[in-house]
Amino acid sequence: MPEMRAFVRAIREVMHDRRAATAVEYGFILALIVIAMMVSLMSVANQTTSMWGNVTNKVQAASTQS
């Protein structure tokens, strides 16, 4: 049972500690930055895939003309 009391005491300390709230806020900010990076990278990936598909089509068209 002493472990349980120590656990409850630790939870109470975390709930009253302002640093925990700050850490959570920084975690949310970091999560938003990561989501923004993923969205922008997906957009760049789509454009790059489209570009390489265009190059492939032009190369195939040029090779059939020869």
C-alpha positions in Angstrom: 0.0 0.0 0.0 2.9 2.5 0.5 3.5 2.4 -3.3 -0.1 3.5 -3.9 0.3 6.4 -1.5 3.5 7.5 -3.2 1.7 7.2 -6.6 -1.2 9.4 -5.4 1.2 11.9 -3.9 3.1 12.1 -7.1 -0.1 12.6 -9.1 -1.1 15.5 -6.8 2.3 17.1 -7.2 2.1 16.9 -11.0 -1.4 18.4 -10.9 -0.3 21.4 -8.9 2.9 21.9 -10.8 2.8 24.6 -13.5 5.7 23.0 -15.4 3.5 20.1 -16.4 1.0 22.4 -18.0 3.8 24.1 -19.9 5.2 20.8 -21.1 1.7 19.9 -22.4 1.5 23.2 -24.2 4.8 22.7 -25.8 3.7 19.2 -26.8 0.7 20.6 -28.6 2.8 23.2 -30.4 5.2 20.5 -31.5 2.3 18.3 -32.7 0.9 21.2 -34.7 4.3 21.8 -36.3 4.7 18.1 -37.2 1.2 18.0 -38.7 1.9 21.1 -40.8 5.2 19.6 -42.0 3.4 16.3 -43.0 0.8 18.2 -44.9 3.3 20.3 -46.8 5.5 17.3 -47.6 2.5 15.4 -48.9 1.8 18.3 -51.2 5.3 18.4 -52.4 5.3 14.7 -52.9 2.2 14.9 -55.1 3.7 17.6 -57.2 6.9 15.7 -57.6 5.1 12.5 -58.6 3.1 14.4 -61.2 6.3 16.0 -62.5 8.1 12.6 -62.9 5.0 11.1 -64.5 5.1 13.9 -67.1 8.8 13.2 -67.7 8.1 9.5 -68.2 5.3 10.2 -70.7 7.6 12.5 -72.7 10.5 10.1 -72.7 8.2 7.3 -73.9 6.7 9.5 -76.6 10.2 10.5 -77.8 11.4 6.9 -77.8 8.4 5.7 -80.0 9.1 8.5 -82.6 12.6 7.2 -83.2 
